Amino acid sequence: MAIDVPASPLYWFRGYYQDPERTAERFRYGGRYYLTADAASIDEQGILHFASRADDVITSAGYRIGPFEVESALIAHDAVAEVAVIGTPDELRGEAVTAFVVVAPGVEPDEELAAALQLFVKSRLAKHLYPRHIVFTKELPRTPSGKIRRTVLTEDWRDRDAERASAVSLSREGDLLRAVLNRPQSHNAIDREVIEGLERMLAEAESGEAKVLMIRGEGGSFCSGADLAEVKRLLERPEGLREFMARLRAVFDRLEAAPWVSLAVVEGFALAGGCELLLACDVVLAAESAQIGDRHAEYALAPAAGGSVRMLEALPRARARHLLLSGEMLSGREAAAAGLVSLAVPDERLDAEAERIAERLRSRGRGSIATIKLMIGPETDAHRRSQLDRELELFIEHAGSEEFRAGLDAFGQGKPGSFA
């Protein structure tokens, strides 16, 4: 928006004090027009509509988005007291719409509310306008005059994003999305940042462009399961532990039900939650030397993200029971023979075979893939859902036992599990 200075007799501002460069930048065309740095539009009736400050405009996947429109939609929700929307870096879209939300008194900020807010905006605005990220905060940073300091929110996001980005890295090649679990120091154990990274992975794949999602682990291992140090910390807050495991299971449920193909490429360890992850994938390629198993029983723990249900679906009942109860591991070759993974190849051929399979899957029709997945997918009836829910409830109950704590202590000390 620009002001026609000569045609505005009440406009007295003529420049920035002792700042000729900024004055020249804003006063253009011989000083006739002052550029306000506000973005606005005029409708067919000639009414001017403010959108946002020009430097606040978000450019996402080619769309120019004003924060004000998204903020207006969110503030209409009863659970929202205050909100500020910014653009945050996104390696696939350029920027992503991100909302910082202060909830109303008595409202519990959680993942369920975040999802509800996203759906709320989707129901009122165009699909590309909904906030891909919801960040709950106690207050919004403001200037003494009450304006929101969006630069502070950007710095806040940058600090958060550094942790998330390091946990799961994403890259896209057309309709192939690659995801790499990136905590090699812990054999890619799953902590809160990894879960957030996996949720971001699914959001990108669910955008409608991906046909194949390839999941790997950095540093020679696929995934060693949940970060037991974090599980131990969460024992002091049972609801926090329940939320952690429920979020992880929700990731696996979405992965399993997706209309595109998930390809797990397994080397090194795929244990406990790592095994649960591969069980939720459509195609699993393993190196012959990989070590795969549920392993929870090794340390007096138990599955919580669908492992007991999916293991019994994947293998003959006797074989599944043995692996779950004994905590034994299978090599990649043994897992392929048992039917736990799709295919095992010599270690040196793993990368080439992964690319070959991915290219073949990419050449299939998108509609055909979605239809076949519906045909061959697991039953989604109430009984299966109750089995998955029962697994989580039994896990939470067992997590309160002394045996569970002893198992975590043994793992933390690097000792073999022994509970005779």
N, C-alpha and C positions, 0 to 999 in steps of 0.2 A: 504494500500500500504506500502511495506517495501523496504528499500534500503539494498542491499548486500554491506556492508561496505568494506570488503577486495577487492571486485571486482570493487570498485569505487574509483580510485586513486585521483580524484579531490574532493572527499567528505572529507572535513577537520573537520567537526563538530564532537566532541568526547564526549560531555556531557554538562549538565547544571551547571552553576557556583554555587558552594556551595549547590548543591541540588542532593545528591547521590540517594535519593529515586526516584526522577523523572527520573534521568538518567538510573537507573536500570529498571524502568518501560518501558522505550522506547527502550533501547538496550537489545535485547533478544538473547538467544542461544549463550551465552558466548561472547556477544558483536558483533556477526556477522551481525545481522539484526537490523536496526533502523526502528521502527514503526512510520510512519509519522503522523498518525491519519487522513489521507486522504482516502476517499473511491473512488475506481476507478474500471474500468473493462477493459478487453482486448477483442477486437472483433476477428473474424475469420481471419483477415488479420494481427493480431498482433499489432494493433494500440491501444495505451493506452488512455482511455477516463476518464477524471476527473469527478466525480459525486458531491462530497461535502466533507467537513470535516466529519470525522466519528462521531464526537459528535453532528453534525447537522442533521444526518439521522433521518427521521421521521418513526416511526413504527405505521402503521395504519391498523387495522383489519388483522394483520398478514403480511402485505406488508411492505417492506423496501423501503422508498422513499427518493431520494436525492433532496434537495431544488432546486439545480441548474437546473434540468430538467423542473420543474414547472415555475421557474423564467424566463427561456429562452422562454417558450411558452407565458407567460404574457407580456413580454417586446416587443413582436412582435405586440402587439395591439397598434393601433395609439393613444389611449387615455392614455397610460401608459408611464410615464417618467422614473420612478424608481420603483423597486419592491424588496421586501425581503420576503422569505417564511420560516416559522418556523412550528414546531409541537406544538400544544396546547392540554392540557388535554381534553380527551373525555371519558365519563364514559362508552360508548358502544364500542368504537373502540380502546381505549388506547390513541391514539393521532389523531388529525384531522389536515389536511393540512390547514394552515392559511396564507393568503397573506396580507402583508402591502403594500399599493400601493400609490405612489405619482403620481397624474394625470398630464397630459401635460397641458401647459398654455391654458387657455380658455375653459377647459373641466370642467363640473359641476359633482362633485362626488355625486352620489345618488344611490338609490336602483336599479334603472333600469340599470345603468352602472355596478353595482356589478353583477347582474344576467347575463348581456351580457358578462362580463369577464369570468364567470364560464362556460358559454356555449362555449366561444371561446377556453378555455383549453380543454373542453370535446371533441371538434371537432378535436383536434390535438393529444391528449394523451389518454391513457387508462382511463376508467371511474374512477378508484380509485385514480387517480392522481389529479383530479380537486380540487381547493381550496374550502372547505366547508364554509370557512369564508373569507370575503373580508373586510379589515379595511383600510379606507382612512386616510392618514396622510399627513401633510404638508412637512415633511422631514424625512429621515431615520437617526437614530443615527449612527455615525461613529467614528472610532478611528482617531487619528491624521494622520495615514498613509492611511486613506480612507476605511478601512475594516468596514463592517457593524457589529454593536454590537448587535448580536441576543439576548444576555441575557437581554438587555434593552427592546427589543420588547417582550420578554417572560414576563417580569415584567409588561409591559404595558397591555398585554392581561390578565394577572392574575388579575389586578385591574378591568378591564372591565368585566371579566368573573364572578367575585365575585358578581357584581350587577345583571348580567343576571341569574346566577344560583340560586340566592335567589328569583328571580321573578317567575320562572317556573321550577319545579324540574321534572326530568324524571327518569324512571326506566323501565327495560325491563324484562319480564319473557317469554322467547321464542318468540312466535308471538303476545304476548300482550304487548303493550307499555302503560305505565301509565304516565299521565301528571297531575301535581298538581299546580294550580295557588297559589302562596305563598306570598300574601300581606295581611294577615289577619287583620292588623291594619286599612286597608281601605276597608274591605270586598272584597279584591282581585280586586280592581279597576285597569283598564288597563292603564298603562303608557307606555313610550317607551321601557323600559326594559321588560315589559310583552309581548309587541308585538315581540320583538327580541326573547324572550323565546318561544313564539308560533311559530315563523318562524323556530326556531331550532327544535321544536317538529315535525313540518311537514317534515323537512328535514330528520329526523330520521325515521319517519313513511314511507316516500317515498323511503327509501333506498331499499325497496322490501321485507323486512323481516316481517313487521307488518301485521297482519290480523285484529286486533282490537286495536283501540286507545281509552282508557278510560280517560276522562277529569273530574277532580274534583276541588274543591276549598278548601283551608286550612282554619281552624278556624271556621267552621260551616256555611260558606256562599259559594255559587258558584262563582258569580261575580256581582258586583254592577254597571258595565258599565265603560265607559271611566273615567279616573282620571280628574275630572273637574278643578282641580288646574292646571294641565298641559294644558288643553284646554284653560284656561284663559290666561296663559302665551303665548300660540301660537297665540292668537288673534292679537298680535302686528305684527305677520308675517303670513299673510294669506296663503302664499304658504307652510309654515311649517305646518299649520293646515290642509291644503289639503293633503299634503304628509302623515301626521299622520293618517288621516281617510282613505286615499286610501290604505295605508299599512294594516290597520286593515281589511278593506273590502277584500283585496287580500287574507289575511289569511282565512277568512270565505269562499271565493270562492273556494280556493284550498281544504279546508276541505270538502265542499259540493261535489266537483267533484272527490274526491279521490276514488280509486278502493277498498279500505278497509273500514271497518265499524267504525264509530266514535260513541262512547257511552258517553253521558253526564250524570253524576250523580249529581243531583241537591238537595241541602239542603240550608236552609236560603234564602238569596236574589239572584235572577237572574233577574236583572233589566237593562233596557236600553241596553247598549252594551252587558251585560251578557245575556239578552234575545235574542239578535241578534246572540250570540255565540251558544246558544242551538238550535236556529232555523236552523243553518247551520249543525247541527249534525244529524246523521241518526236515532239514537235511544236515547230517553231522558227518564231517570228514575228519578222521583222526590219523595222526602219525602212529605207526605200529608200536612205537616205544611209549606212547602216552600212558598215563596212569589215571584210570577213571573209576569212580565209585562213590557211593553215598557217604560213607565214612563217619556219619554222625555218631553211630554206636561206639566207635573207637574211643570217644571221650565222653560217653554217657550223655550225649546230646540227642536231638531228634530233628527230623525235617520239619519245616514250617512254611515253605514256599511252594508246596505242591509235589514234593519229591516222592512221598509214599504213594500218592495216587497215580502219578505219571509212571513211576517205576513198575507198578503192578499192571499198568496198561501196556507198557512197552515190552515186557518180558513174560515168559511163562511164570505162573504164580510161584512155583517152587523156587525158580531161579531168583526171582525178585525178592522173595522173602529171605533167602540166604544172604543176598547182598545187603539188604537193609539191616538185618539182625546181626550179621557178623562184622560189618564194616570193612569187608575185604575189597581190595582194588583189583581191577582187570587191566591188562595191557590193552592198547588200542586194537591189536590183532584179536585178542580174546573178546573184547567188547563187540567187534564187528561180527565175530562168529556167533555170539549170543544174541545179536540183534539190538544191542543197546545203541550202537552207532550205525550209520548207513554204509560206511566204507572205511577201510584202513589201508594206508599205503606206506611204503618205506619212507622214513623221515626225509630223505633227500628229495623225494618227489612231492612232498606235501604242498609247497607253494604252487608248483606248476599244475597239480591236480585241482587245487582250489580255484585257480583261474579258469581252468577248462570247464569245471562244473558251473561256475558262475556265468560264463559266457553261454553255455547251453541253456541254463535257466532263463537268462535274459532274452533268448531268442524265442521263448514261448509266448503265447498270447496272454495279455493281462487278464482278459475276461475268463479265459480257459483256466488259468492258474487259480483265480478266485473261486470259480465254480468247483473245480476239483478239490480245493481245500475244504469247501463246505461239505463235499461228499465224504471225504476221508477223515475229516476232523473229529475230535472226540465228542461224545455226547455232551450237550450243554444243558441237560435237564436238571431238575431240582435235586435229584439224588447225587449227582456228581458234585454240584455246588455244595451240598451239605457235607460231602466227604472232605472237600477242600477246607471248608470252614471248621469241621471237626478236627482236622489235622492241626490247624492253628490254635484252636482252643486247648487241645491236649498238650501242645508244645508250651503254651503259656503256663499251664498248670504244672508241667514238669520243670519249667524254668525256676519255679520257686523252691525246688528241692535242694537239699545239701549235696546230693549226688551230682546234680547239674553244676553247682558251683565248684565242686571238687574237680570235675572234668575240665572246666575252664581254667582252673588253677594249674592242673597238670599240663594242659596245652601251653599255657603261658610260660611255664618253667621248662618246656621242651622235653617233658617226661612222657613215656608211653602210658597210655591209659590202662589202668589196672584197678578193677573194682570187685575183686574177689572177697 
